[in-house]
Amino acid sequence: MDCHRYQNWGTRRDFLSRTGLGLGAAALSQLMGSSGALAAGGLPGLPHFAPKAKRVIYLFQSGGPPHLELFDPKPLLSERFDEELPASVRGNQRITGMVSAQGKLALQPSKYLFQRCGQSGQWLSDLLPHTQKIADELCVVRSMHTDAINHDPAITLLQTGSQQPGRPSIGAWLDYGLGSVNENLPSYMVMCSVPSKGPPDQGLLSRLWGSGFLPSRHQGVQLRGTSDPVLYLNDAPGISRERRRLMLDGLAELNGIQHEASGDPEVEARIAQYEMAFRMQASVPDLADLSKEPQETWDLYGEAARQPGSFARHCLLARRMAERGVGFIQLYHRGWDVHGGLTDRLPVLCGDVDQPAAALVTDLKRRGLLDDTLVIFGGEFGRTCYAQGGANREKYGRDHHGRCFSLWMAGGGIKPGTSHGQTDDFGFNIVQDPVHVHDLHATLLHQLGINHERLTYRFQGRQFRLTDVHGKVVKALLS
């Protein structure tokens, strides 16, 4: 950089006042502001209409939870145990290499029972006794479907709207469009947990909460279950907060010079991220400090909530984030890729997530937050009605199945105590009210006051959006 071009600007103060960048917090104020959608870093004109929800908590169960064991009972499978899946039912559905060589696609009933729950009579598995108690708060969607049959493209599609890597995640789109209401915490935060017993199965890539082609300041910030919740947040030993402030002021000046020369928006993102990190040094310890939570809270979420890094603890932290204005809270729980060990693994996984997920909905409701918080629970696809490795009444597995699967939603203007969509008697095809992943995204954005066709970003010569060129708002899900 040629610094001589600035030699006639006068004093340092003159330079800063003329460029309008200012020092430290003033630089961030220029970018983020303190009030209003645009001032908070969002786009002018958003939200497009009055939102029903102010925030989203997405409880993502990574690996493909089996809908036939959890949300979609199919008694016919018991009558036709070990029979071949009829060709008329299978149609042209792709099957994976894990079952293509086994020959017979033998029908496999669930070994677990279902109950009608609540006044609404929702069918829910006995594997989810705590979820059964909040049945009247839930909208169970049994007609989800996706284009992908393998984990990585399916998770990527559900989290970014595309099977191909490189697109912005849901939370990044929301941060870009709506900005933040809390200047001391990111508007998009992420937590990852693994099963309490057994292997965690496939890992998760940070691009799932990345910003893609949006400016990098919109990416999710991961909160870890360790003594250092956010990487690189704390100052080095011997560096005081005052010295850190002086260093950031100097960096803001240097970054301001670079931005003046290049106009690169990533320079603005760098300034904003430095300033957010400085404020997070105080706000994150307060967020993560659960010492003042009453015993009633621990009883509600379960003893597992005392374990750093557990799904239960993350659900409790999600409630605290919601109270503090975080707009998109993403929880990942790994390990649902059950395959041949379904009956061994499924009780463990359900034990990890059932009580805390139900507790989160209950806690939000009693604090007056559920009405404007949209909670989503589900994975990237479902599981087949035929067995992987052969049918067995007690020990069996299921393969990937994207043609239909289930999830539930609660709060945020979603119609409670209802079920939507229907699959056939085999739980293999949708026969009523299909909901594609793009439709889910369009509906999610709608509840936040966003027309999904109007939230766009120009990149490489075309306008992109979360729903690409697809998606419709599923009005039947809305209260």
C-alpha positions as CSV (number, residue, x, y, z in Angstrom):
1,M,0.0,0.0,0.0
2,D,1.3,3.4,-1.0
3,C,1.1,5.5,2.2
4,H,2.5,8.6,0.5
5,R,-0.9,9.3,-1.0
6,Y,-2.2,10.3,2.4
7,Q,0.7,12.7,3.4
8,N,-1.4,15.8,2.7
9,W,-4.4,14.7,4.8
10,G,-3.1,16.5,7.9
11,T,-3.3,15.0,11.3
12,R,-4.5,11.5,12.2
13,R,-7.7,13.0,13.5
14,D,-8.3,14.8,10.2
15,F,-7.8,11.6,8.3
16,L,-10.3,9.6,10.4
17,S,-12.9,12.3,10.4
18,R,-12.7,12.7,6.6
19,T,-12.9,9.0,5.9
20,G,-15.8,8.7,8.2
21,L,-14.5,5.4,9.6
22,G,-13.6,6.5,13.1
23,L,-12.0,4.4,15.8
24,G,-13.0,1.2,17.3
25,A,-16.6,1.2,18.2
26,A,-17.2,4.2,16.0
27,A,-16.2,2.0,13.0
28,L,-18.6,-0.7,14.0
29,S,-21.3,1.9,14.6
30,Q,-20.9,2.9,11.0
31,L,-21.5,-0.6,10.0
32,M,-23.9,-2.0,12.5
33,G,-25.6,1.0,14.2
34,S,-27.7,0.7,17.3
35,S,-31.3,0.8,16.2
36,G,-33.6,-0.1,13.3
37,A,-33.3,-2.9,10.8
38,L,-30.7,-1.1,8.6
39,A,-28.8,0.3,11.6
40,A,-28.6,-3.3,13.0
41,G,-26.9,-4.4,9.9
42,G,-29.9,-5.7,8.0
43,L,-31.3,-4.6,4.6
44,P,-33.6,-1.6,4.1
45,G,-37.3,-2.6,3.8
46,L,-36.9,-5.8,5.9
47,P,-38.9,-7.3,7.3
48,H,-41.2,-7.2,4.3
49,F,-44.3,-7.6,6.5
50,A,-45.1,-8.0,10.2
51,P,-43.3,-11.2,11.4
52,K,-44.9,-13.9,13.6
53,A,-41.5,-15.0,14.9
54,K,-38.5,-13.0,16.0
55,R,-36.0,-15.9,16.2
56,V,-35.5,-19.5,15.2
57,I,-34.1,-22.4,17.2
58,Y,-33.2,-25.3,14.9
59,L,-32.6,-28.6,16.7
60,F,-30.9,-30.5,13.9
61,Q,-30.6,-34.3,14.4
62,S,-27.7,-35.1,12.0
63,G,-27.8,-38.6,10.4
64,G,-31.4,-39.3,9.5
65,P,-33.8,-40.1,12.4
66,P,-36.1,-43.0,11.5
67,H,-39.6,-41.5,11.0
68,L,-41.2,-45.0,11.3
69,E,-39.8,-45.4,14.9
70,L,-40.6,-41.8,16.1
71,F,-43.4,-40.0,14.3
72,D,-45.2,-42.0,11.6
73,P,-46.7,-45.3,12.8
74,K,-47.4,-48.0,10.2
75,P,-49.2,-51.0,11.6
76,L,-49.4,-52.7,8.1
77,L,-45.7,-53.4,8.3
78,S,-46.3,-55.7,11.3
79,E,-48.9,-57.7,9.2
80,R,-46.5,-58.0,6.3
81,F,-43.2,-58.6,8.2
82,D,-40.4,-59.9,6.0
83,E,-42.4,-59.6,2.8
84,E,-40.7,-58.0,-0.2
85,L,-41.4,-54.3,-0.7
86,P,-43.9,-54.3,-3.6
87,A,-42.4,-53.0,-6.9
88,S,-45.5,-50.8,-7.3
89,V,-44.6,-49.0,-4.1
90,R,-40.9,-48.7,-4.8
91,G,-41.4,-47.3,-8.3
92,N,-38.2,-45.6,-9.5
93,Q,-36.8,-44.8,-6.0
94,R,-33.1,-45.0,-5.8
95,I,-31.5,-47.3,-3.3
96,T,-28.0,-47.0,-1.9
97,G,-25.2,-49.4,-2.4
98,M,-25.6,-50.6,1.2
99,V,-28.7,-52.6,0.4
100,S,-28.5,-53.0,-3.4
101,A,-26.5,-56.2,-3.0
102,Q,-28.7,-57.8,-0.3
103,G,-31.3,-58.9,-2.8
104,K,-34.6,-58.8,-0.9
105,L,-36.0,-55.6,0.4
106,A,-37.8,-57.1,3.4
107,L,-40.5,-55.0,5.1
108,Q,-39.5,-54.2,8.7
109,P,-42.1,-53.0,11.3
110,S,-41.0,-50.9,14.2
111,K,-40.5,-52.7,17.5
112,Y,-41.6,-49.6,19.4
113,L,-45.1,-48.6,20.3
114,F,-46.9,-45.3,19.6
115,Q,-49.5,-43.4,21.7
116,R,-52.1,-40.8,20.9
117,C,-51.0,-37.9,23.0
118,G,-52.6,-34.7,24.4
119,Q,-56.0,-33.4,23.5
120,S,-54.9,-33.2,19.9
121,G,-54.3,-37.0,19.7
122,Q,-50.9,-36.7,18.1
123,W,-49.3,-40.1,17.4
124,L,-45.8,-40.1,19.0
125,S,-43.4,-42.9,19.9
126,D,-42.9,-44.2,23.4
127,L,-39.2,-43.5,22.8
128,L,-40.2,-39.9,23.3
129,P,-42.1,-39.7,26.6
130,H,-41.3,-36.1,27.3
131,T,-42.2,-35.0,23.7
132,Q,-45.5,-36.8,24.2
133,K,-46.3,-34.4,27.0
134,I,-45.9,-31.3,24.7
135,A,-47.9,-32.9,21.9
136,D,-50.4,-30.0,21.9
137,E,-47.7,-27.5,21.2
138,L,-46.4,-29.4,18.1
139,C,-47.1,-29.4,14.5
140,V,-45.8,-32.7,13.2
141,V,-45.0,-32.7,9.5
142,R,-45.0,-36.2,8.1
143,S,-44.7,-35.3,4.5
144,M,-41.2,-33.8,4.2
145,H,-39.1,-34.9,1.2
146,T,-35.7,-34.1,-0.2
147,D,-33.7,-34.6,-3.4
148,A,-30.7,-36.2,-1.7
149,I,-30.1,-39.8,-0.7
150,N,-26.7,-39.4,1.0
151,H,-25.8,-37.5,4.2
152,D,-23.6,-34.7,3.1
153,P,-25.7,-33.4,0.2
154,A,-28.9,-33.9,2.2
155,I,-27.6,-31.9,5.2
156,T,-26.1,-29.3,2.9
157,L,-29.5,-28.9,1.1
158,L,-31.4,-28.6,4.4
159,Q,-28.9,-26.1,5.8
160,T,-28.2,-24.0,2.7
161,G,-30.9,-24.7,0.1
162,S,-28.4,-26.4,-2.2
163,Q,-26.8,-29.8,-2.4
164,Q,-23.6,-28.2,-3.6
165,P,-21.2,-26.6,-1.1
166,G,-20.6,-22.9,-1.2
167,R,-24.0,-21.4,-0.5
168,P,-24.9,-19.3,2.6
169,S,-26.5,-21.1,5.5
170,I,-30.0,-20.3,6.7
171,G,-28.6,-18.3,9.6
172,A,-26.3,-16.3,7.4
173,W,-29.2,-15.3,5.1
174,L,-31.1,-14.1,8.1
175,D,-28.2,-12.2,9.6
176,Y,-27.7,-10.6,6.1
177,G,-31.4,-9.7,5.8
178,L,-32.5,-8.9,9.3
179,G,-29.3,-8.0,11.2
180,S,-29.1,-8.2,14.9
181,V,-31.0,-6.8,17.9
182,N,-28.1,-7.4,20.4
183,E,-24.9,-5.6,19.7
184,N,-23.0,-7.7,22.3
185,L,-23.8,-11.2,20.8
186,P,-23.8,-12.5,17.2
187,S,-27.2,-12.9,15.7
188,Y,-26.3,-16.4,14.5
189,M,-24.9,-18.9,17.0
190,V,-24.1,-22.7,16.7
191,M,-23.6,-25.6,19.1
192,C,-22.7,-29.2,18.3
193,S,-23.1,-32.3,20.5
194,V,-22.5,-36.0,20.2
195,P,-24.3,-39.0,21.6
196,S,-23.8,-39.7,25.3
197,K,-22.8,-43.3,24.5
198,G,-21.3,-44.9,21.4
199,P,-19.6,-43.4,18.4
200,P,-20.6,-40.0,17.0
201,D,-20.7,-41.2,13.4
202,Q,-20.1,-38.7,10.6
203,G,-18.6,-35.3,11.5
204,L,-20.0,-31.9,10.6
205,L,-18.2,-29.3,8.5
206,S,-18.2,-25.7,9.5
207,R,-19.4,-24.7,6.1
208,L,-22.8,-25.8,7.2
209,W,-23.0,-22.6,9.3
210,G,-20.8,-20.6,6.9
211,S,-21.6,-17.4,5.0
212,G,-20.9,-18.8,1.5
213,F,-20.7,-15.9,-0.9
214,L,-22.2,-13.4,1.6
215,P,-19.7,-11.2,3.5
216,S,-18.0,-13.4,6.2
217,R,-19.4,-11.4,9.1
218,H,-22.7,-13.2,8.5
219,Q,-21.3,-16.7,9.3
220,G,-22.4,-18.5,12.5
221,V,-20.3,-18.3,15.6
222,Q,-19.8,-21.7,17.3
223,L,-20.1,-21.9,21.1
224,R,-18.1,-24.9,22.4
225,G,-18.6,-26.9,25.5
226,T,-15.2,-26.1,27.0
227,S,-13.6,-23.5,29.3
228,D,-12.9,-21.4,26.1
229,P,-16.4,-21.3,24.6
230,V,-15.4,-19.3,21.5
231,L,-12.0,-19.9,19.9
232,Y,-9.5,-16.9,19.8
233,L,-11.9,-14.7,21.9
234,N,-9.8,-14.3,25.0
235,D,-6.8,-12.0,25.1
236,A,-3.3,-13.4,25.5
237,P,-1.8,-13.4,29.0
238,G,-0.6,-10.0,30.0
239,I,-2.8,-8.1,27.6
240,S,-5.3,-5.9,29.5
241,R,-8.7,-4.9,28.2
242,E,-7.4,-1.3,27.9
243,R,-4.4,-2.4,25.8
244,R,-6.7,-4.5,23.7
245,R,-8.9,-1.5,23.1
246,L,-5.9,0.6,21.9
247,M,-4.8,-2.3,19.6
248,L,-8.3,-2.4,18.0
249,D,-8.3,1.3,17.5
250,G,-5.0,1.0,15.6
251,L,-6.4,-1.9,13.6
252,A,-9.5,0.1,12.7
253,E,-7.3,2.9,11.4
254,L,-5.2,0.6,9.3
255,N,-8.3,-1.3,8.0
256,G,-9.9,2.1,7.2
257,I,-6.9,3.0,5.0
258,Q,-7.1,-0.4,3.3
259,H,-10.9,0.0,2.7
260,E,-10.4,3.5,1.3
261,A,-7.9,2.1,-1.2
262,S,-9.7,-1.1,-2.2
263,G,-13.4,-0.8,-1.3
264,D,-13.3,-4.5,-0.3
265,P,-16.4,-5.3,1.8
266,E,-14.4,-7.9,3.6
267,V,-12.4,-5.1,5.2
268,E,-15.7,-3.8,6.8
269,A,-16.5,-7.4,7.9
270,R,-13.0,-7.6,9.6
271,I,-13.7,-4.3,11.5
272,A,-17.1,-5.5,12.6
273,Q,-15.8,-8.9,13.7
274,Y,-13.0,-7.4,15.8
275,E,-15.4,-5.1,17.5
276,M,-18.0,-7.9,18.1
277,A,-15.2,-10.1,19.6
278,F,-14.2,-7.3,22.0
279,R,-17.8,-7.0,23.3
280,M,-18.2,-10.8,23.4
281,Q,-15.4,-11.0,25.9
282,A,-17.9,-9.8,28.4
283,S,-21.2,-11.1,27.0
284,V,-20.2,-14.7,26.3
285,P,-19.0,-15.5,29.9
286,D,-22.3,-14.1,31.2
287,L,-24.3,-16.2,28.6
288,A,-22.4,-19.4,29.5
289,D,-22.6,-18.9,33.3
290,L,-25.4,-21.1,34.5
291,S,-24.6,-20.8,38.2
292,K,-27.7,-18.7,38.9
293,E,-30.2,-21.1,37.2
294,P,-32.6,-22.5,39.9
295,Q,-33.0,-26.1,40.7
296,E,-36.3,-26.0,38.8
297,T,-34.4,-25.4,35.6
298,W,-32.1,-28.4,36.1
299,D,-35.1,-30.6,37.0
300,L,-36.8,-29.5,33.7
301,Y,-33.8,-30.1,31.4
302,G,-32.4,-33.1,33.2
303,E,-29.1,-33.9,34.9
304,A,-27.4,-34.1,31.5
305,A,-27.7,-30.3,31.3
306,R,-24.9,-30.1,33.9
307,Q,-22.5,-31.8,31.4
308,P,-20.7,-29.2,29.2
309,G,-21.1,-30.1,25.5
310,S,-24.3,-32.1,26.0
311,F,-27.4,-31.6,23.9
312,A,-29.3,-30.8,27.1
313,R,-26.9,-28.1,28.1
314,H,-27.1,-26.6,24.6
315,C,-30.9,-26.5,24.8
316,L,-30.7,-24.6,28.1
317,L,-28.1,-22.2,26.5
318,A,-30.4,-21.8,23.5
319,R,-33.1,-20.5,25.8
320,R,-30.6,-18.0,27.3
321,M,-29.6,-16.9,23.8
322,A,-33.3,-16.4,22.9
323,E,-33.7,-14.2,25.9
324,R,-30.7,-12.1,24.8
325,G,-32.0,-11.6,21.2
326,V,-29.9,-14.0,19.2
327,G,-31.9,-14.4,16.0
328,F,-30.9,-17.9,14.7
329,I,-29.7,-20.6,17.1
330,Q,-28.5,-23.8,15.5
331,L,-28.1,-27.0,17.5
332,Y,-26.6,-30.1,15.9
333,H,-26.8,-33.5,17.5
334,R,-24.7,-36.1,15.7
335,G,-25.0,-39.8,15.6
336,W,-28.4,-40.6,14.0
337,D,-26.9,-42.6,11.1
338,V,-28.1,-45.8,12.7
339,H,-28.2,-48.3,9.8
340,G,-27.7,-51.9,11.1
341,G,-27.6,-50.9,14.8
342,L,-30.9,-49.1,15.0
343,T,-32.3,-50.8,18.0
344,D,-29.1,-50.5,20.0
345,R,-28.5,-46.9,19.1
346,L,-32.0,-45.3,19.0
347,P,-32.9,-45.5,22.7
348,V,-29.6,-43.7,23.5
349,L,-30.2,-41.0,21.0
350,C,-33.8,-40.4,22.0
351,G,-32.6,-40.4,25.7
352,D,-30.2,-37.6,24.8
353,V,-32.7,-35.3,23.0
354,D,-36.2,-36.1,24.2
355,Q,-36.3,-34.4,27.6
356,P,-34.2,-31.3,26.7
357,A,-36.1,-30.6,23.5
358,A,-39.4,-30.8,25.3
359,A,-38.0,-28.8,28.2
360,L,-36.9,-26.0,25.8
361,V,-40.4,-25.7,24.4
362,T,-41.9,-25.7,27.9
363,D,-39.4,-23.2,29.2
364,L,-39.9,-20.8,26.3
365,K,-43.7,-21.0,26.8
366,R,-43.6,-20.3,30.5
367,R,-41.3,-17.3,29.9
368,G,-43.6,-15.9,27.2
369,L,-41.1,-16.5,24.4
370,L,-42.6,-19.4,22.5
371,D,-45.2,-17.3,20.6
372,D,-42.4,-15.5,18.8
373,T,-39.8,-18.3,18.7
374,L,-39.9,-20.9,16.0
375,V,-38.5,-24.2,17.2
376,I,-37.7,-27.0,14.6
377,F,-36.7,-30.6,15.4
378,G,-35.7,-33.0,12.6
379,G,-32.9,-34.4,10.4
380,E,-31.9,-34.4,6.7
381,F,-34.0,-37.4,5.7
382,G,-35.8,-40.5,7.0
383,R,-35.3,-44.2,6.9
384,T,-36.5,-47.1,4.7
385,C,-39.5,-49.3,5.6
386,Y,-37.4,-52.3,4.6
387,A,-34.6,-53.7,6.7
388,Q,-30.9,-53.3,6.0
389,G,-29.3,-56.6,6.5
390,G,-32.5,-58.6,6.7
391,A,-35.8,-58.3,8.7
392,N,-35.8,-59.2,12.4
393,R,-38.4,-58.5,15.1
394,E,-35.9,-57.3,17.7
395,K,-32.5,-56.4,16.0
396,Y,-32.7,-54.6,12.7
397,G,-31.5,-51.6,10.7
398,R,-32.8,-49.1,8.1
399,D,-31.2,-47.4,5.2
400,H,-31.4,-43.8,4.0
401,H,-34.8,-42.6,2.6
402,G,-35.3,-39.1,1.2
403,R,-38.7,-39.6,-0.4
404,C,-40.5,-39.0,2.9
405,F,-39.6,-38.1,6.4
406,S,-40.9,-36.3,9.5
407,L,-40.1,-33.3,11.7
408,W,-41.9,-31.2,14.2
409,M,-42.2,-27.4,14.7
410,A,-43.5,-25.4,17.6
411,G,-44.2,-21.7,18.3
412,G,-43.5,-18.9,16.0
413,G,-47.0,-18.7,14.6
414,I,-47.1,-22.4,13.6
415,K,-50.4,-24.1,14.2
416,P,-50.1,-26.2,17.4
417,G,-51.5,-29.6,18.1
418,T,-51.7,-30.6,14.4
419,S,-50.2,-33.0,12.0
420,H,-49.6,-32.2,8.3
421,G,-49.2,-34.5,5.4
422,Q,-49.6,-38.3,5.1
423,T,-47.5,-41.1,3.8
424,D,-48.7,-44.5,2.4
425,D,-49.2,-47.6,4.5
426,F,-45.6,-48.5,4.0
427,G,-44.2,-45.1,5.1
428,F,-42.4,-45.0,1.7
429,N,-44.2,-42.5,-0.4
430,I,-46.2,-39.2,0.3
431,V,-49.9,-39.5,-0.5
432,Q,-51.0,-36.1,0.9
433,D,-49.6,-32.5,1.2
434,P,-45.9,-32.9,0.4
435,V,-43.5,-30.4,1.8
436,H,-40.1,-30.0,0.1
437,V,-37.0,-28.7,1.8
438,H,-37.4,-25.4,-0.2
439,D,-41.0,-25.1,1.1
440,L,-39.8,-25.5,4.6
441,H,-37.3,-22.6,4.0
442,A,-39.9,-20.4,2.4
443,T,-42.3,-21.0,5.4
444,L,-39.5,-20.3,7.9
445,L,-38.6,-17.0,6.2
446,H,-42.3,-16.1,6.0
447,Q,-42.7,-16.4,9.7
448,L,-39.9,-14.0,10.1
449,G,-41.6,-11.5,7.9
450,I,-39.5,-12.2,4.8
451,N,-40.8,-12.9,1.3
452,H,-38.4,-15.7,0.2
453,E,-38.4,-14.5,-3.4
454,R,-37.2,-11.0,-2.4
455,L,-34.3,-11.9,-0.1
456,T,-31.6,-12.1,-2.8
457,Y,-27.9,-11.5,-3.3
458,R,-26.1,-10.9,-6.6
459,F,-23.1,-13.2,-7.1
460,Q,-21.3,-14.1,-10.3
461,G,-23.8,-12.4,-12.5
462,R,-27.1,-13.8,-11.1
463,Q,-29.4,-13.2,-8.1
464,F,-29.3,-16.0,-5.5
465,R,-31.7,-16.8,-2.7
466,L,-32.1,-19.4,0.0
467,T,-34.9,-21.2,-1.9
468,D,-33.1,-20.8,-5.3
469,V,-35.9,-20.8,-7.9
470,H,-38.2,-23.0,-5.8
471,G,-40.3,-23.0,-2.7
472,K,-43.8,-22.1,-1.6
473,V,-45.1,-21.0,1.8
474,V,-47.1,-23.9,3.3
475,K,-50.1,-21.9,4.6
476,A,-51.7,-25.0,6.2
477,L,-48.9,-25.0,8.8
478,L,-49.7,-21.5,10.0
479,S,-52.0,-20.5,12.8
